[in-house]
Amino acid sequence: MPILRVVTMVNAPAARCFDLARSVDLHIRSAGGTGETAIAGTMSGLLNLGDQVTWRGKHLGGWQTLTSKITVSDRPRHFRDSQVDGAFARLDHDHLFERANDLTQMTDVFQYSALLRPVGRMAELLFLNRYLARFLRERGLTIKKVAESDDWKLYAPAA
């Protein structure tokens, strides 16, 4: 099972980064290139422990739907969203936040496995790992940009 790790250094408090990472509205902004939107469950605001959201977006040339649930939450250090239903055999996405040299180190640990073994394993190696890592990097850079500006108040006013 692939494990992707993406680290983004942010000049903002960990609690702000934590809240921005669980903002449905900011996720929609960060995934703008895919047309991704929330279509069921918690469709705006901040996701909390036990909340579910169903996303729909265009990935790899086709429309995909994925429902995830917040299964772990320890503000401002860590939360996990796990696939409940969707295009993967398994998907767990850990979001970790820790202070490092006056910055927040935001680490995405993305563990997944594709459906349809062994064809799915080949897809992971040929293109899924690169595609998903790029998606996570772009999302991290969007969170960084918002967290380091006054725009964070639009997405996480309580942070």
C-alpha positions in Angstrom: 0.0 0.0 0.0 1.5 3.4 -1.0 2.2 5.9 1.7 2.7 9.5 0.4 4.2 12.2 2.7 4.0 15.8 1.8 5.5 18.5 4.1 4.6 22.2 3.9 6.2 24.8 6.2 3.8 27.6 7.2 4.5 30.8 9.0 1.3 30.7 11.1 0.2 29.1 14.3 -0.5 25.3 14.3 -4.2 25.8 15.4 -4.8 28.1 12.4 -3.3 25.6 10.0 -5.3 22.7 11.6 -8.5 24.6 11.2 -7.8 25.6 7.6 -7.0 22.0 6.7 -10.4 20.9 7.9 -12.3 23.7 6.2 -14.7 22.4 3.6 -14.8 25.8 1.9 -11.0 26.1 1.6 -10.8 22.5 0.3 -13.1 23.5 -2.5 -10.9 26.5 -3.3 -7.7 24.4 -3.2 -9.2 21.8 -5.5 -10.6 24.3 -8.0 -8.9 22.7 -11.0 -10.9 19.6 -10.5 -14.3 21.2 -10.0 -14.4 19.4 -6.7 -17.3 20.3 -4.5 -19.1 19.0 -1.4 -22.4 17.3 -2.4 -23.6 15.7 0.9 -22.9 15.6 4.6 -21.0 18.6 6.1 -21.0 20.9 3.0 -19.4 24.0 4.5 -17.5 25.2 7.6 -15.1 23.2 9.6 -15.2 19.4 9.8 -15.2 17.9 13.4 -14.8 14.4 14.8 -17.5 12.1 13.3 -18.4 14.5 10.5 -18.7 13.0 7.0 -18.5 14.8 3.6 -19.1 13.5 0.1 -16.9 15.1 -2.5 -17.5 15.1 -6.2 -14.7 16.2 -8.6 -13.1 15.4 -12.0 -9.9 13.4 -11.5 -7.9 11.6 -14.1 -10.4 12.4 -16.8 -13.6 11.3 -15.1 -16.0 12.3 -12.4 -15.3 10.7 -9.0 -17.3 10.6 -5.8 -15.7 10.0 -2.4 -17.2 10.0 1.1 -14.8 10.6 4.0 -15.3 10.8 7.7 -13.2 12.5 10.4 -12.1 9.5 12.5 -9.5 11.1 14.7 -9.2 14.6 16.0 -6.7 16.1 18.4 -6.7 19.8 17.9 -4.2 21.4 17.0 -1.9 18.4 16.4 -3.6 15.8 14.3 -6.7 14.7 12.5 -7.5 11.9 10.1 -10.1 11.5 7.4 -10.9 8.0 6.2 -12.8 6.9 3.1 -16.2 5.5 3.9 -17.1 5.0 0.2 -15.3 5.8 -3.0 -12.8 4.9 -5.7 -10.2 3.4 -3.5 -10.0 0.0 -1.7 -8.7 2.0 1.3 -7.8 5.6 2.0 -6.6 7.2 5.3 -5.3 10.8 5.3 -3.5 11.9 8.4 -2.9 15.7 8.9 -0.1 16.4 11.3 0.8 19.9 12.7 3.9 20.7 14.8 6.0 23.7 15.6 9.5 23.7 14.0 11.7 26.8 14.2 8.9 29.3 14.7 7.0 27.7 11.8 4.3 25.1 11.6 5.3 21.9 9.9 2.2 20.6 8.2 2.6 17.0 7.2 0.1 15.0 5.1 0.5 11.3 5.4 -1.8 9.7 2.7 -2.2 5.9 2.8 -4.3 4.3 0.1 -4.7 1.3 -2.1 -6.4 1.2 -5.5 -9.2 -1.1 -6.4 -8.9 -4.0 -8.8 -5.7 -5.7 -7.8 -3.2 -6.3 -9.5 -4.3 -3.7 -12.2 -4.8 -1.1 -9.3 -1.2 -1.7 -8.1 0.1 -1.0 -11.6 -2.0 2.3 -11.7 -0.5 3.3 -8.3 3.0 2.9 -9.7 2.4 4.4 -13.1 0.4 7.5 -12.3 -1.7 7.6 -9.1 1.2 8.3 -6.7 2.4 11.3 -8.8 -1.1 12.6 -9.3 -2.1 12.4 -5.6 1.2 13.8 -4.4 0.8 16.8 -6.7 -2.8 17.3 -5.4 -1.6 17.2 -1.8 1.3 19.7 -2.6 -1.1 22.1 -4.3 -3.6 21.9 -1.4 -0.8 22.5 1.1 0.4 25.5 -0.8 -3.1 26.9 -0.8 -3.4 26.4 3.0 0.0 28.1 3.4 -1.0 31.1 1.3 -4.3 31.6 3.2 -2.7 31.0 6.6 0.0 33.5 6.0 -2.5 36.3 4.9 -5.6 37.8 6.5 -7.7 35.5 4.3 -7.6 32.8 7.0 -10.4 34.7 8.8 -12.7 33.8 5.9 -12.3 30.1 6.5 -11.4 29.6 10.2 -12.5 32.7 12.1 -12.1 30.9 15.5 -8.5 30.0 15.0 
